[in-house]
């Protein structure tokens, strides 16, 4: 007690009512995961894996395998396939502007835009030449024009790449991106 203070009895706080403690739920045991390995005192112990039926086996694709990607759409004469050997004469030395479809047979957006490219070829016959380059078969052309994403529809004029459009788009949007007069 300090000098001049009176002793005052302070009331003691009432304890809060206590409720029954709720038991914590028991931690669920993790379900075992099927695996070819199990952890055993700091070492992996391999367990044999049963062989899957032939119908369920998944084979990785490689160039030497017998599996082939989807077949390439047939040329119908409107959109011609160009290769490394024909690219210069068909595209770079063309008197007409050339629309080049850079595509691959495994690319779903490429397959979606193919009919649109064919439609442009039919509508612009005589004014534009339309060709396609399979980037898997012609990687040198894809590298030369820095094709990073497909489908890439490019407009070549006077032997040089003038404009390009990436992705599958409706015909009017594609023509607009290539700087062509949009035909309704």
ZADO-1210 file (C-alpha; in nm, 4 decimals, padded with zeros to 6 digits):
<atoms>
<atom x="00.0000" y="00.0000" z="00.0000" code="UNK" pos="1"/>
<atom x="00.1237" y="00.3457" z="-00.0847" code="UNK" pos="2"/>
<atom x="00.1242" y="00.6472" z="00.1390" code="UNK" pos="3"/>
<atom x="-00.2205" y="00.8115" z="00.1524" code="UNK" pos="4"/>
<atom x="-00.4095" y="00.5250" z="-00.0074" code="UNK" pos="5"/>
<atom x="-00.6832" y="00.3574" z="00.1759" code="UNK" pos="6"/>
<atom x="-00.7210" y="-00.0101" z="00.1731" code="UNK" pos="7"/>
<atom x="-01.0089" y="-00.0857" z="-00.0531" code="UNK" pos="8"/>
<atom x="-01.1319" y="-00.4362" z="-00.0877" code="UNK" pos="9"/>
<atom x="-01.1639" y="-00.5210" z="-00.4529" code="UNK" pos="10"/>
<atom x="-01.4267" y="-00.7736" z="-00.5502" code="UNK" pos="11"/>
<atom x="-01.2850" y="-01.0923" z="-00.6930" code="UNK" pos="12"/>
<atom x="-01.3874" y="-01.1712" z="-01.0494" code="UNK" pos="13"/>
<atom x="-01.6358" y="-01.4530" z="-01.0907" code="UNK" pos="14"/>
<atom x="-01.5040" y="-01.7510" z="-01.2754" code="UNK" pos="15"/>
<atom x="-01.6635" y="-01.8119" z="-01.6158" code="UNK" pos="16"/>
<atom x="-01.8985" y="-02.1062" z="-01.6293" code="UNK" pos="17"/>
<atom x="-01.7099" y="-02.4089" z="-01.7448" code="UNK" pos="18"/>
<atom x="-01.8502" y="-02.6276" z="-02.0163" code="UNK" pos="19"/>
<atom x="-01.7649" y="-02.9851" z="-02.0787" code="UNK" pos="20"/>
<atom x="-01.4564" y="-03.0043" z="-02.2973" code="UNK" pos="21"/>
<atom x="-01.5440" y="-03.1527" z="-02.6334" code="UNK" pos="22"/>
<atom x="-01.3300" y="-03.4453" z="-02.7277" code="UNK" pos="23"/>
<atom x="-01.1213" y="-03.3784" z="-03.0333" code="UNK" pos="24"/>
<atom x="-01.2035" y="-03.6036" z="-03.3255" code="UNK" pos="25"/>
<atom x="-00.9528" y="-03.8800" z="-03.3719" code="UNK" pos="26"/>
<atom x="-00.7205" y="-03.8179" z="-03.6633" code="UNK" pos="27"/>
<atom x="-00.8370" y="-04.0230" z="-03.9569" code="UNK" pos="28"/>
<atom x="-00.5884" y="-04.2801" z="-04.0681" code="UNK" pos="29"/>
<atom x="-00.4797" y="-04.2140" z="-04.4264" code="UNK" pos="30"/>
<atom x="-00.5950" y="-04.4794" z="-04.6664" code="UNK" pos="31"/>
<atom x="-00.3167" y="-04.6849" z="-04.8152" code="UNK" pos="32"/>
<atom x="-00.2260" y="-04.5835" z="-05.1666" code="UNK" pos="33"/>
<atom x="-00.1589" y="-04.8496" z="-05.4256" code="UNK" pos="34"/>
<atom x="00.1980" y="-04.8094" z="-05.5341" code="UNK" pos="35"/>
<atom x="00.4832" y="-05.0079" z="-05.6689" code="UNK" pos="36"/>
<atom x="00.7025" y="-04.8875" z="-05.3794" code="UNK" pos="37"/>
<atom x="00.6504" y="-04.8696" z="-05.0055" code="UNK" pos="38"/>
<atom x="00.8497" y="-04.6872" z="-04.7463" code="UNK" pos="39"/>
<atom x="01.0300" y="-04.9225" z="-04.5122" code="UNK" pos="40"/>
<atom x="01.2636" y="-04.7738" z="-04.2545" code="UNK" pos="41"/>
<atom x="01.4445" y="-04.5283" z="-04.4838" code="UNK" pos="42"/>
<atom x="01.4690" y="-04.7610" z="-04.7811" code="UNK" pos="43"/>
<atom x="01.2492" y="-04.8223" z="-05.0823" code="UNK" pos="44"/>
<atom x="01.1456" y="-05.1804" z="-05.1214" code="UNK" pos="45"/>
<atom x="01.0112" y="-05.2651" z="-05.4641" code="UNK" pos="46"/>
<atom x="00.7017" y="-05.4778" z="-05.4821" code="UNK" pos="47"/>
<atom x="00.6143" y="-05.6602" z="-05.8014" code="UNK" pos="48"/>
<atom x="00.3500" y="-05.5026" z="-06.0235" code="UNK" pos="49"/>
<atom x="00.1067" y="-05.7249" z="-06.2030" code="UNK" pos="50"/>
<atom x="00.1066" y="-05.6907" z="-06.5812" code="UNK" pos="51"/>
<atom x="-00.1857" y="-05.4918" z="-06.7242" code="UNK" pos="52"/>
<atom x="-00.3969" y="-05.6563" z="-06.9930" code="UNK" pos="53"/>
<atom x="-00.2869" y="-05.5731" z="-07.3485" code="UNK" pos="54"/>
<atom x="-00.6027" y="-05.3662" z="-07.4063" code="UNK" pos="55"/>
<atom x="-00.5182" y="-05.1342" z="-07.1144" code="UNK" pos="56"/>
<atom x="-00.1512" y="-05.0752" z="-07.1911" code="UNK" pos="57"/>
<atom x="-00.0483" y="-04.7247" z="-07.2889" code="UNK" pos="58"/>
<atom x="00.2466" y="-04.7027" z="-07.5207" code="UNK" pos="59"/>
<atom x="00.4551" y="-04.3856" z="-07.5374" code="UNK" pos="60"/>
<atom x="00.4741" y="-04.2361" z="-07.8826" code="UNK" pos="61"/>
<atom x="00.8056" y="-04.2102" z="-08.0593" code="UNK" pos="62"/>
<atom x="00.9048" y="-04.1744" z="-08.4201" code="UNK" pos="63"/>
<atom x="01.0138" y="-04.5368" z="-08.4450" code="UNK" pos="64"/>
<atom x="00.6850" y="-04.6786" z="-08.3159" code="UNK" pos="65"/>
<atom x="00.4158" y="-04.8167" z="-08.5401" code="UNK" pos="66"/>
<atom x="00.1579" y="-04.5722" z="-08.4020" code="UNK" pos="67"/>
<atom x="00.0928" y="-04.2811" z="-08.6358" code="UNK" pos="68"/>
<atom x="-00.0710" y="-03.9478" z="-08.5515" code="UNK" pos="69"/>
<atom x="-00.4042" y="-03.8582" z="-08.7109" code="UNK" pos="70"/>
<atom x="-00.3889" y="-03.8619" z="-09.0878" code="UNK" pos="71"/>
<atom x="-00.3294" y="-03.5316" z="-09.2564" code="UNK" pos="72"/>
<atom x="-00.6334" y="-03.3797" z="-09.4297" code="UNK" pos="73"/>
<atom x="-00.6266" y="-03.4441" z="-09.8016" code="UNK" pos="74"/>
<atom x="-00.5385" y="-03.1614" z="-10.0385" code="UNK" pos="75"/>
<atom x="-00.8420" y="-03.0668" z="-10.2411" code="UNK" pos="76"/>
<atom x="-00.6488" y="-02.8368" z="-10.4721" code="UNK" pos="77"/>
<atom x="-00.7494" y="-02.5124" z="-10.2980" code="UNK" pos="78"/>
<atom x="-00.4996" y="-02.5302" z="-10.0099" code="UNK" pos="79"/>
<atom x="-00.1738" y="-02.6807" z="-10.1260" code="UNK" pos="80"/>
<atom x="00.0848" y="-02.8412" z="-09.9009" code="UNK" pos="81"/>
<atom x="00.4311" y="-02.6839" z="-09.9222" code="UNK" pos="82"/>
<atom x="00.7631" y="-02.8277" z="-09.8090" code="UNK" pos="83"/>
<atom x="01.1103" y="-02.6914" z="-09.7502" code="UNK" pos="84"/>
<atom x="01.1856" y="-02.7602" z="-10.1170" code="UNK" pos="85"/>
<atom x="00.8764" y="-02.5809" z="-10.2533" code="UNK" pos="86"/>
<atom x="00.8383" y="-02.2989" z="-09.9979" code="UNK" pos="87"/>
<atom x="01.0565" y="-02.0532" z="-10.1852" code="UNK" pos="88"/>
<atom x="00.8849" y="-02.0985" z="-10.5222" code="UNK" pos="89"/>
<atom x="00.5288" y="-02.1292" z="-10.3827" code="UNK" pos="90"/>
<atom x="00.5459" y="-01.8543" z="-10.1201" code="UNK" pos="91"/>
<atom x="00.8489" y="-01.6277" z="-10.1399" code="UNK" pos="92"/>
<atom x="00.8552" y="-01.5831" z="-10.5207" code="UNK" pos="93"/>
<atom x="00.4775" y="-01.5745" z="-10.5703" code="UNK" pos="94"/>
<atom x="00.3260" y="-01.2897" z="-10.7702" code="UNK" pos="95"/>
<atom x="00.0147" y="-01.3109" z="-10.5518" code="UNK" pos="96"/>
<atom x="-00.0026" y="-01.2531" z="-10.1769" code="UNK" pos="97"/>
<atom x="00.0172" y="-01.5912" z="-10.0011" code="UNK" pos="98"/>
<atom x="-00.1731" y="-01.7035" z="-09.6931" code="UNK" pos="99"/>
<atom x="00.0241" y="-01.9741" z="-09.5094" code="UNK" pos="100"/>
<atom x="-00.1430" y="-02.2006" z="-09.2534" code="UNK" pos="101"/>
<atom x="00.1226" y="-02.3290" z="-09.0080" code="UNK" pos="102"/>
<atom x="-00.0373" y="-02.6352" z="-08.8478" code="UNK" pos="103"/>
<atom x="00.0147" y="-02.9891" z="-08.7107" code="UNK" pos="104"/>
<atom x="-00.2140" y="-03.2929" z="-08.7322" code="UNK" pos="105"/>
<atom x="-00.2282" y="-03.3350" z="-08.3505" code="UNK" pos="106"/>
<atom x="-00.3409" y="-02.9736" z="-08.2941" code="UNK" pos="107"/>
<atom x="-00.7176" y="-02.9569" z="-08.2398" code="UNK" pos="108"/>
<atom x="-00.7464" y="-02.5775" z="-08.2976" code="UNK" pos="109"/>
<atom x="-00.5548" y="-02.6300" z="-08.6246" code="UNK" pos="110"/>
<atom x="-00.8103" y="-02.8864" z="-08.7345" code="UNK" pos="111"/>
<atom x="-01.0904" y="-02.6472" z="-08.6355" code="UNK" pos="112"/>
<atom x="-00.9492" y="-02.3600" z="-08.8429" code="UNK" pos="113"/>
<atom x="-00.8680" y="-02.5752" z="-09.1510" code="UNK" pos="114"/>
<atom x="-01.2188" y="-02.5454" z="-09.3034" code="UNK" pos="115"/>
<atom x="-01.2050" y="-02.1678" z="-09.2534" code="UNK" pos="116"/>
<atom x="-00.8705" y="-02.1530" z="-09.4370" code="UNK" pos="117"/>
<atom x="-01.0239" y="-02.3606" z="-09.7181" code="UNK" pos="118"/>
<atom x="-01.3204" y="-02.1216" z="-09.7298" code="UNK" pos="119"/>
<atom x="-01.0848" y="-01.8238" z="-09.7610" code="UNK" pos="120"/>
<atom x="-00.8989" y="-02.0082" z="-10.0395" code="UNK" pos="121"/>
<atom x="-01.2247" y="-02.0618" z="-10.2281" code="UNK" pos="122"/>
<atom x="-01.3454" y="-01.7034" z="-10.1779" code="UNK" pos="123"/>
<atom x="-01.0083" y="-01.5446" z="-10.2634" code="UNK" pos="124"/>
<atom x="-00.9075" y="-01.7685" z="-10.5570" code="UNK" pos="125"/>
<atom x="-00.7200" y="-01.5595" z="-10.8120" code="UNK" pos="126"/>
<atom x="-00.6413" y="-01.2852" z="-10.5573" code="UNK" pos="127"/>
<atom x="-00.4509" y="-01.4887" z="-10.2986" code="UNK" pos="128"/>
<atom x="-00.2651" y="-01.8182" z="-10.2975" code="UNK" pos="129"/>
<atom x="-00.3345" y="-02.0324" z="-09.9883" code="UNK" pos="130"/>
<atom x="-00.0912" y="-02.3007" z="-09.8696" code="UNK" pos="131"/>
<atom x="-00.0272" y="-02.5013" z="-09.5549" code="UNK" pos="132"/>
<atom x="00.2917" y="-02.6060" z="-09.3744" code="UNK" pos="133"/>
<atom x="00.2948" y="-02.9032" z="-09.1362" code="UNK" pos="134"/>
<atom x="00.5446" y="-02.7822" z="-08.8748" code="UNK" pos="135"/>
<atom x="00.6252" y="-03.1378" z="-08.7629" code="UNK" pos="136"/>
<atom x="00.7362" y="-03.2314" z="-09.1137" code="UNK" pos="137"/>
<atom x="00.8961" y="-02.8937" z="-09.1927" code="UNK" pos="138"/>
<atom x="01.0588" y="-02.7676" z="-08.8702" code="UNK" pos="139"/>
<atom x="01.3139" y="-02.5565" z="-09.0624" code="UNK" pos="140"/>
<atom x="01.0367" y="-02.3368" z="-09.2041" code="UNK" pos="141"/>
<atom x="00.8744" y="-02.3058" z="-08.8608" code="UNK" pos="142"/>
<atom x="01.2083" y="-02.1990" z="-08.7075" code="UNK" pos="143"/>
<atom x="01.2818" y="-01.9523" z="-08.9871" code="UNK" pos="144"/>
<atom x="00.9541" y="-01.7674" z="-08.9219" code="UNK" pos="145"/>
<atom x="00.9646" y="-01.8141" z="-08.5417" code="UNK" pos="146"/>
<atom x="00.6417" y="-02.0132" z="-08.5231" code="UNK" pos="147"/>
<atom x="00.5998" y="-02.0486" z="-08.1455" code="UNK" pos="148"/>
<atom x="00.2289" y="-02.1307" z="-08.1368" code="UNK" pos="149"/>
<atom x="-00.0146" y="-02.2933" z="-08.3764" code="UNK" pos="150"/>
<atom x="-00.2364" y="-02.2476" z="-08.5613" code="UNK" pos="151"/>
<atom x="-00.0561" y="-01.9508" z="-08.7067" code="UNK" pos="152"/>
<atom x="-00.2062" y="-01.8086" z="-09.0242" code="UNK" pos="153"/>
<atom x="00.0437" y="-01.5773" z="-09.1938" code="UNK" pos="154"/>
<atom x="00.0231" y="-01.3391" z="-09.4865" code="UNK" pos="155"/>
<atom x="00.3303" y="-01.3208" z="-09.7097" code="UNK" pos="156"/>
<atom x="00.3566" y="-01.0421" z="-09.9648" code="UNK" pos="157"/>
<atom x="00.6565" y="-00.9672" z="-10.1829" code="UNK" pos="158"/>
<atom x="00.8570" y="-01.2542" z="-10.0348" code="UNK" pos="159"/>
<atom x="00.8303" y="-01.1453" z="-09.6733" code="UNK" pos="160"/>
<atom x="00.6074" y="-01.2146" z="-09.3752" code="UNK" pos="161"/>
<atom x="00.3732" y="-00.9180" z="-09.3492" code="UNK" pos="162"/>
<atom x="00.1163" y="-01.0176" z="-09.0842" code="UNK" pos="163"/>
<atom x="00.0184" y="-01.3181" z="-08.8733" code="UNK" pos="164"/>
<atom x="-00.2807" y="-01.4341" z="-08.6718" code="UNK" pos="165"/>
<atom x="-00.2519" y="-01.6845" z="-08.3870" code="UNK" pos="166"/>
<atom x="-00.5255" y="-01.9236" z="-08.2810" code="UNK" pos="167"/>
<atom x="-00.8505" y="-02.0488" z="-08.4281" code="UNK" pos="168"/>
<atom x="-01.0816" y="-01.7602" z="-08.5114" code="UNK" pos="169"/>
<atom x="-01.3896" y="-01.7022" z="-08.7242" code="UNK" pos="170"/>
<atom x="-01.3211" y="-01.6059" z="-09.0858" code="UNK" pos="171"/>
<atom x="-01.4020" y="-01.2303" z="-09.0510" code="UNK" pos="172"/>
<atom x="-01.1696" y="-01.1958" z="-08.7492" code="UNK" pos="173"/>
<atom x="-00.8945" y="-01.3884" z="-08.9284" code="UNK" pos="174"/>
<atom x="-00.9245" y="-01.1758" z="-09.2430" code="UNK" pos="175"/>
<atom x="-00.9242" y="-00.8558" z="-09.0360" code="UNK" pos="176"/>
<atom x="-00.6063" y="-00.9571" z="-08.8493" code="UNK" pos="177"/>
<atom x="-00.4366" y="-01.0316" z="-09.1807" code="UNK" pos="178"/>
<atom x="-00.5339" y="-00.6859" z="-09.3103" code="UNK" pos="179"/>
<atom x="-00.7640" y="-00.8224" z="-09.5780" code="UNK" pos="180"/>
<atom x="-01.0884" y="-00.6570" z="-09.6822" code="UNK" pos="181"/>
<atom x="-01.3485" y="-00.8617" z="-09.4923" code="UNK" pos="182"/>
<atom x="-01.6026" y="-01.0275" z="-09.7218" code="UNK" pos="183"/>
<atom x="-01.9372" y="-01.0817" z="-09.5460" code="UNK" pos="184"/>
</atoms>
